[in-house]
Amino acid sequence: MEPVFADFSTDPAQLSNAVVAHHRCGIAPSHLALGAGGYIRLDFTVDEREEIAEAVVAVTVLGASAPMDVLLNGKSLAEQLAIPGAGAHSDPQVTVLGVPGELLGTGDNLLEVRNPEGAEGLLRLRAVTVAPAHDRDRSERAMAARSARRSVVAFGTEVRAAGSTGWQPAPRLLFHLDGGERALPAHLSWRGTDGAEAAIGLRADLSGFLGHRRTADGVVTEYRGTLSDRWAYPEGTAGAPLHRFSTEDGIDGTWSPSGELRLLLDDGGAPVERVTWTDRRGTTASVVLSPGGGPAVREAAGDLRDITRAVTGVEASDEFEMVGEVAENLLSKSRSKWLANDDTAELEFTFDHPVAVAGYRLTSANDAPDRDPEDWLLQGSHDGGHWTTVDSRTGEGFRQRHETKEYSVASPAPYARYRLSITENHGSDQIQLSRVQFLACAAPAAGPARAADFTGYRAPRGGAPVGYRGTTVPGGQEEPEAGKGPAKLLAGDLGDTARGLDDAARLIGKLAEYLKNS
């Protein structure tokens, strides 16, 4: 039997040898929330070539949940099964159920997990797996391997000062660590070039972390995060400070090649200079980057490309909706305009991924030169709460109407949001612009490759530490690996769900059947 699992910890869900339909179910970022009378139906296949004397079904829920019913091919495996209330609200808890082999049929099988009618509370499903008893971890291993491929991870974060009861928003944490082992970190600590430090412990399912951090000026806070996004490399790394190293292990002074290390860690502060981690297999590693060992940052001068099309939304502190002079017009190539009925204004632009803006263009509107911006700040943010000024201008002006002026950013850094904060105009009680454009570097700066090293150590679980060093790999990123009432179909990746042509044909048939009846 091919591994069977439905991993609801991401959206879309990760499925293997399964089609999943749901009813009375909310799709949350880290789970499915089943209300009273809600259910999921997981349709999977058993190969006729495999005889299974006994199987196991594992259902993972978050925290204390409503009782659940579990049925396989219409036969009850559990009724009103209560989930123990021990542990935190969000702690995953696994229930394992034995399945007599005669309940499994060759070909199609249907597993149902239900929150019974009239039940109080939600049933929060994290994952469901099915596997033969003699290899009960088969599906869990396959699910873990799939999860490890989604190794670019972003967290929304908060900090709390000692003695305080309130948590405050902090910049996003983005990381990716892959030394070829495909094992996600369990513990992670780092130090920035400004002296700031942090250390965190990550939940087994990467849904969050808890730790502490110290700022460059010595302020110590608690530090916690909640999973916001996960991607399979290289998704999510565009514009981020990604390091790629060709590495070597050293034993008794003899160095041998040991593959590639990809390292990305961005906490919204200064670049990292030291990173230490322990992965899920127990391997510990620590590396210190040599000065200048980061990825090359191109100066703003030179060829730039227009990336305005990557803006997914713009919000203004004020706009003249009555005559259609709204902020959306700033992204258009027409000679429309945006007008604010105030002598100061803010424009916030959201991108579909973090981008390093190396320059920007402003175009004056059709009339009233006294409405033109004169002083402003361009600021970047990961979360919309903490802003960093990347460029500031004073005493600026336009010589004519519909004139476009270009401004450079001295030190581009990737941000998901940018804010144009206009603090002064040329005397009017209104502000206007015709267009705003954002620019990024077209290509890495030309020049000889630099050999920027790291040095450190690593040790397998229970093993002796060995030397670990690396040399920066020049060039771009590599390509990603190939890889009551009607129930609603849960979206998943068919390419990963089906493992062969026969499975693909069956699953496509099931998909067509669900779509036809929906």
Protein Blocks (a to p, Z undefined) as FASTA:
>chain_A
ZZddddfkbccdddehiacddehiacdfkbccddehiacdddddddfkbccfbdcddddd
ehjdddddddeehiafbghiacdfedcfklccdddddddfklpcghjadddddddehiac
jdddfbdcdddfklmmlmmmmmmmmmmmmmcccdddddddehiabdcddddddddddehl
opacfbdcdddfkopacdddddfklpaccdddddfkopacddddddfbdcddfehkgoia
cddddddddeehiacdebjadddddehiacdfbdcdddfkopacdddddehiaccdddfb
dcdddfklmpgbdcdfbdcfknopafklmmpcbfcdcdddbfbdcdddddfbdcddfbdc
ddddfbhjllpcfbdcddddfkomaccdfbdcehiacfbghiacddddfbgcddfbdcdd
dfbdehiabdcdfbdcddddfbdceddddddddddddddehiacddddddddeddddddd
ddedjdddddddfklmpgbfklmmmmmmmmmmmmmmZZ
